[in-house]
Amino acid sequence: MTFDSVVNFIKNVIDVLLVWLVVYYVLKSLSKNVKMVLIFKGIIFIFLLKIFSDWFNLTTIGFLLDYVIEWGILAVIVIFQPEIRNVLEQLGRSQLLGRHKVLTVDERERLVYEIVTAMDSLRKTRTGALIVIERDNSLNDYIQKSKKIYADISSELLMSIFFPNNPLHDGGVIIQGDKITCARSVFPTSDNSKVIKRLGTRHRAALGITEITDCISLIVSEETGRLSMAIGGELHYNLTPEEVRVMLLEELSPKKSIIIEEEEENTNEEEN
């Protein structure tokens, strides 16, 4: 095997990996965006119709489809510019290693304990709250426009921030790792038509930020005191404190740790 052949092989591998990376991010974005799913279905339908017209030699419909395909890409870019921009912004926010992944087990459990304790207390007094936990996608765009805190997380601090007479209680709190980074954060509200109309701005903001990033949003309803959690554009409504705790621990746990534990168990079994 010559040096040139090795270089060409490496180039081909990189080329294939980049293609799969693009496909992965496209499919990941499609799964979280209803409009992008409709675009994808429409494109597939047009190409299937084109294949059908060519197969049966349908001249007129084939002629029209040629123009649609030729100018369709430009039309999609113009019409769906906001959705395409959201996908590109999400790529730009991606971090190699989210801060929640470097937490130890004790730090992660303490983080969840403090958050759930605060939410339970706020629930009993029907004090509205919105807590957003950053994961792999950076939330720096929203942090820059909010009131910086950079404090160790504690249930007492969270409760005091959302106290009605506190000037910081409006908006949301952003948590990075085990630190409260900022308060009074403003998030984009969701325009999902499936959301229950009686839900207010706080719930829609919690959904909106999870539709464009991979963060976790936690909500305490001011009207009912009910606890909710938004993940990936889906709202889990009316949860108990224990359900919030279990879901948080699961969502914040590094997925690769499961693989490592399984490998360690298999190694121990082979040694025995």
LUMZA-988419 format. One record per residue (C-alpha): x, z, y. Coordinates in steps of 0.1 Angstrom, whole numbers, padded with zeros to 4 digits, always signed. Example, Ala and Ser with C-alpha at 12.3 -4.5 7.8 and 13.67 -1.06 7.14 Angstrom:
2
+0123+0078-0045/+0137+0071-0011/
//
This chain:
272
+0000+0000+0000/+0015-0011+0033/+0014+0008+0066/-0009-0018+0082/-0034-0014+0053/-0034+0024+0057/-0040+0021+0095/-0069-0004+0089/-0084+0020+0063/-0083+0049+0088/-0099+0027+0115/-0127+0017+0091/-0133+0053+0082/-0135+0063+0119/-0158+0034+0126/-0182+0044+0099/-0181+0081+0109/-0189+0071+0145/-0219+0050+0134/-0232+0079+0113/-0227+0103+0142/-0248+0080+0165/-0275+0077+0138/-0275+0115+0133/-0280+0123+0170/-0307+0096+0173/-0326+0109+0144/-0322+0145+0156/-0335+0135+0190/-0364+0116+0174/-0375+0147+0154/-0379+0167+0187/-0395+0141+0210/-0429+0127+0203/-0424+0098+0228/-0391+0088+0211/-0409+0087+0178/-0435+0063+0192/-0407+0041+0206/-0390+0040+0172/-0423+0032+0154/-0430+0004+0178/-0396-0012+0174/-0399-0010+0136/-0434-0026+0138/-0421-0055+0159/-0392-0063+0136/-0415-0061+0105/-0439-0085+0123/-0410-0108+0131/-0399-0109+0095/-0435-0116+0084/-0438-0145+0109/-0405-0160+0097/-0414-0157+0061/-0448-0175+0065/-0435-0198+0092/-0459-0186+0119/-0446-0206+0149/-0467-0192+0178/-0463-0154+0169/-0427-0160+0161/-0421-0177+0195/-0437-0147+0213/-0418-0122+0193/-0385-0139+0201/-0392-0132+0238/-0403-0096+0231/-0371-0089+0212/-0349-0107+0238/-0363-0087+0267/-0377-0057+0248/-0345-0037+0250/-0344-0039+0288/-0381-0030+0290/-0376+0001+0268/-0347+0013+0290/-0368+0009+0321/-0400+0024+0308/-0385+0052+0288/-0356+0061+0311/-0365+0098+0313/-0365+0102+0276/-0332+0083+0272/-0317+0105+0300/-0328+0136+0282/-0310+0125+0250/-0278+0118+0270/-0281+0151+0288/-0284+0169+0255/-0253+0152+0242/-0235+0164+0273/-0246+0200+0269/-0234+0202+0233/-0206+0227+0227/-0182+0227+0197/-0188+0264+0190/-0218+0284+0205/-0210+0319+0216/-0235+0334+0192/-0214+0320+0163/-0184+0342+0172/-0203+0374+0171/-0196+0398+0143/-0225+0410+0121/-0227+0443+0139/-0227+0426+0173/-0254+0402+0162/-0276+0431+0148/-0270+0451+0180/-0280+0421+0201/-0312+0416+0182/-0320+0454+0182/-0317+0456+0220/-0338+0425+0226/-0366+0435+0202/-0366+0471+0216/-0370+0458+0251/-0397+0434+0241/-0416+0461+0222/-0415+0483+0253/-0426+0455+0276/-0454+0446+0252/-0468+0481+0254/-0469+0480+0292/-0480+0443+0293/-0450+0434+0314/-0444+0397+0314/-0409+0385+0303/-0390+0354+0294/-0357+0357+0275/-0336+0326+0266/-0307+0328+0242/-0281+0300+0244/-0268+0285+0212/-0248+0253+0208/-0263+0234+0239/-0249+0248+0272/-0273+0262+0297/-0248+0262+0326/-0270+0239+0346/-0297+0266+0348/-0272+0295+0352/-0257+0279+0383/-0291+0280+0401/-0300+0315+0391/-0288+0351+0400/-0256+0359+0381/-0254+0392+0363/-0227+0391+0335/-0235+0424+0320/-0235+0439+0285/-0269+0436+0269/-0291+0467+0267/-0328+0472+0263/-0328+0494+0294/-0313+0466+0315/-0337+0440+0302/-0367+0463+0309/-0355+0470+0345/-0350+0433+0352/-0386+0425+0343/-0401+0455+0361/-0427+0441+0384/-0412+0456+0416/-0377+0442+0407/-0368+0411+0428/-0352+0396+0397/-0383+0398+0375/-0395+0362+0383/-0382+0335+0361/-0362+0340+0329/-0331+0358+0317/-0303+0338+0299/-0282+0355+0272/-0248+0340+0262/-0233+0357+0231/-0240+0394+0236/-0240+0393+0275/-0269+0389+0299/-0255+0361+0321/-0282+0357+0347/-0318+0364+0358/-0344+0345+0379/-0337+0313+0359/-0362+0284+0364/-0368+0261+0334/-0387+0228+0331/-0422+0233+0318/-0435+0215+0287/-0461+0187+0291/-0470+0188+0254/-0507+0181+0252/-0509+0202+0219/-0501+0234+0237/-0531+0257+0241/-0545+0253+0276/-0549+0291+0282/-0511+0296+0279/-0495+0301+0313/-0464+0289+0330/-0441+0314+0312/-0450+0300+0278/-0447+0264+0290/-0413+0271+0305/-0402+0287+0272/-0413+0255+0253/-0399+0232+0279/-0363+0244+0277/-0364+0244+0238/-0376+0208+0239/-0343+0196+0256/-0318+0222+0242/-0314+0242+0210/-0319+0276+0226/-0343+0303+0215/-0370+0314+0240/-0387+0348+0237/-0419+0355+0256/-0439+0387+0264/-0473+0378+0277/-0483+0396+0309/-0521+0392+0302/-0522+0402+0265/-0488+0418+0257/-0484+0395+0228/-0449+0384+0216/-0440+0348+0211/-0409+0327+0202/-0402+0291+0210/-0377+0271+0189/-0372+0233+0189/-0403+0227+0210/-0425+0247+0186/-0442+0280+0197/-0446+0309+0172/-0474+0329+0188/-0486+0365+0185/-0456+0379+0165/-0450+0415+0156/-0417+0431+0167/-0405+0430+0131/-0412+0393+0128/-0393+0387+0160/-0364+0407+0146/-0363+0388+0113/-0366+0354+0129/-0339+0361+0155/-0314+0373+0128/-0320+0342+0108/-0317+0318+0138/-0286+0334+0152/-0268+0336+0119/-0241+0309+0115/-0253+0285+0088/-0218+0280+0074/-0215+0316+0065/-0241+0310+0037/-0218+0283+0022/-0188+0305+0025/-0206+0334+0007/-0217+0311-0021/-0182+0298-0025/-0169+0333-0027/-0195+0343-0053/-0186+0313-0074/-0149+0321-0072/-0155+0357-0082/-0176+0345-0112/-0148+0322-0123/-0122+0350-0120/-0144+0373-0141/
//
